Amino acid sequence: MASLRDLSSGKYEHAGLAALYPDEALQQALNLCHEQIFERVLETPLERQEADLKECLERMPGGLQTALTHWQRMEAYRVLMPERSPDYLKELFCSNLRALLEILQEERSTARSGE
């Protein structure tokens, strides 16, 4: 959902849906969907979030280590949050992501030292 949002305006963009629905309805629907998915992610057990995050980062150009380093340094995950979510949920999400990235980084370091 976050990939449908223009970072400079905060508006969601989807050409197919825009051709069928008025902009206001489209914005409301996509924002609501984004918020619901965001909340479901936060309700997911951390072990599952870790597995999902690892799978996601492994598929990125440059692989897991490059993505881990970039996400930790730049906090790239911040663009994934819905704009209107409560601050406490955003803080929880960021805290979880920082912890999960640290765990994945530690797992990589341990695996390399054991090789």
The 8 nearest C-alpha neighbors of each residue, nearest first, counted from 0:
[[1, 2, 3, 33, 4, 29, 32, 79],
 [0, 2, 79, 3, 4, 78, 80, 33],
 [1, 3, 0, 4, 5, 79, 11, 78],
 [4, 2, 11, 12, 1, 0, 13, 5],
 [5, 3, 11, 1, 10, 2, 9, 6],
 [4, 6, 9, 10, 7, 8, 11, 3],
 [7, 5, 9, 8, 4, 10, 78, 2],
 [6, 8, 5, 9, 10, 4, 11, 78],
 [9, 7, 10, 5, 6, 4, 11, 12],
 [8, 10, 5, 6, 4, 7, 11, 82],
 [11, 9, 8, 4, 5, 12, 26, 6],
 [10, 12, 4, 3, 26, 5, 9, 13],
 [13, 11, 3, 4, 10, 14, 5, 17],
 [12, 14, 16, 15, 17, 3, 11, 25],
 [13, 15, 17, 16, 18, 12, 19, 11],
 [16, 14, 18, 17, 13, 19, 20, 12],
 [15, 17, 19, 18, 13, 14, 20, 25],
 [18, 16, 14, 20, 19, 15, 13, 22],
 [17, 19, 16, 15, 20, 14, 21, 13],
 [20, 18, 16, 17, 15, 21, 14, 25],
 [21, 19, 17, 16, 18, 25, 22, 24],
 [20, 22, 24, 23, 25, 17, 19, 18],
 [21, 23, 25, 24, 26, 20, 17, 27],
 [22, 24, 26, 25, 21, 27, 20, 28],
 [25, 23, 27, 26, 22, 21, 28, 20],
 [24, 26, 22, 28, 23, 27, 29, 20],
 [27, 25, 23, 29, 24, 28, 30, 22],
 [26, 28, 24, 30, 25, 29, 31, 23],
 [27, 29, 31, 25, 30, 26, 24, 32],
 [30, 28, 32, 26, 31, 27, 33, 25],
 [29, 31, 33, 27, 32, 28, 26, 34],
 [32, 30, 34, 28, 29, 33, 27, 35],
 [31, 33, 29, 35, 30, 34, 28, 36],
 [34, 32, 30, 36, 31, 35, 0, 29],
 [33, 35, 37, 31, 32, 36, 81, 30],
 [36, 34, 32, 38, 37, 33, 31, 39],
 [35, 37, 39, 33, 38, 34, 32, 40],
 [38, 36, 34, 40, 35, 39, 33, 41],
 [37, 39, 41, 35, 40, 36, 34, 42],
 [40, 38, 42, 36, 41, 37, 35, 43],
 [39, 41, 43, 37, 38, 42, 36, 48],
 [40, 42, 38, 39, 43, 37, 92, 44],
 [43, 41, 39, 40, 38, 44, 45, 37],
 [42, 44, 40, 41, 39, 45, 48, 47],
 [45, 43, 47, 46, 48, 42, 41, 40],
 [44, 46, 48, 47, 49, 43, 95, 99],
 [47, 45, 49, 48, 44, 50, 43, 51],
 [46, 48, 50, 49, 45, 44, 51, 43],
 [49, 47, 45, 51, 46, 50, 52, 44],
 [48, 50, 52, 46, 47, 51, 99, 45],
 [49, 51, 47, 53, 48, 52, 54, 46],
 [50, 52, 48, 54, 49, 53, 47, 55],
 [53, 51, 55, 49, 54, 50, 48, 56],
 [52, 54, 50, 56, 55, 51, 57, 49],
 [53, 55, 51, 57, 52, 56, 50, 58],
 [56, 54, 52, 53, 58, 57, 51, 59],
 [55, 57, 63, 53, 59, 58, 54, 66],
 [56, 58, 63, 62, 54, 55, 59, 53],
 [59, 57, 56, 55, 62, 54, 60, 63],
 [58, 60, 56, 62, 57, 61, 66, 55],
 [61, 59, 62, 58, 66, 57, 65, 63],
 [62, 60, 65, 59, 66, 63, 64, 57],
 [63, 61, 57, 59, 60, 65, 64, 66],
 [62, 64, 57, 56, 66, 65, 67, 61],
 [65, 63, 67, 66, 62, 68, 61, 104],
 [64, 66, 68, 61, 67, 63, 62, 69],
 [65, 67, 69, 63, 64, 68, 56, 70],
 [68, 66, 64, 70, 65, 69, 63, 71],
 [67, 69, 65, 71, 66, 70, 72, 64],
 [70, 68, 66, 72, 71, 67, 73, 65],
 [69, 71, 74, 75, 67, 73, 72, 68],
 [72, 70, 68, 74, 69, 73, 67, 100],
 [71, 73, 69, 70, 74, 68, 75, 67],
 [72, 74, 75, 70, 69, 71, 76, 68],
 [75, 73, 70, 71, 76, 72, 77, 69],
 [74, 76, 70, 73, 77, 78, 69, 71],
 [75, 77, 74, 78, 79, 70, 96, 93],
 [78, 76, 79, 75, 80, 74, 93, 89],
 [79, 77, 76, 80, 75, 1, 6, 81],
 [80, 78, 1, 77, 76, 81, 2, 0],
 [79, 81, 78, 77, 82, 89, 37, 1],
 [82, 80, 84, 83, 34, 33, 79, 30],
 [81, 83, 84, 80, 9, 30, 85, 34],
 [82, 84, 81, 85, 34, 30, 86, 80],
 [85, 83, 81, 82, 86, 88, 34, 89],
 [84, 86, 88, 87, 83, 89, 82, 90],
 [85, 87, 89, 88, 90, 84, 91, 83],
 [86, 88, 90, 89, 85, 91, 84, 92],
 [89, 87, 91, 90, 86, 85, 92, 84],
 [88, 90, 86, 92, 91, 87, 93, 85],
 [91, 89, 87, 93, 88, 92, 94, 86],
 [92, 90, 88, 94, 89, 93, 95, 87],
 [91, 93, 89, 95, 90, 94, 88, 96],
 [94, 92, 96, 90, 95, 91, 97, 89],
 [93, 95, 91, 97, 92, 96, 90, 98],
 [96, 94, 92, 98, 93, 97, 91, 99],
 [95, 97, 99, 93, 98, 94, 100, 92],
 [96, 98, 100, 94, 95, 99, 93, 101],
 [99, 97, 101, 95, 96, 100, 102, 94],
 [100, 98, 102, 96, 101, 97, 49, 95],
 [99, 101, 103, 97, 102, 98, 96, 104],
 [102, 100, 104, 98, 99, 103, 105, 97],
 [103, 101, 99, 105, 100, 104, 106, 98],
 [102, 104, 106, 100, 105, 101, 99, 107],
 [105, 103, 101, 107, 102, 106, 100, 108],
 [104, 106, 108, 102, 107, 103, 109, 101],
 [105, 107, 103, 109, 104, 108, 110, 102],
 [108, 106, 104, 110, 105, 109, 111, 103],
 [109, 107, 105, 111, 106, 110, 112, 104],
 [110, 108, 106, 112, 111, 107, 105, 113],
 [109, 111, 107, 113, 108, 112, 106, 114],
 [112, 110, 108, 114, 113, 109, 107, 106],
 [111, 113, 109, 114, 110, 108, 107, 106],
 [114, 112, 110, 111, 109, 108, 107, 106],
 [113, 111, 112, 110, 109, 108, 107, 106]]
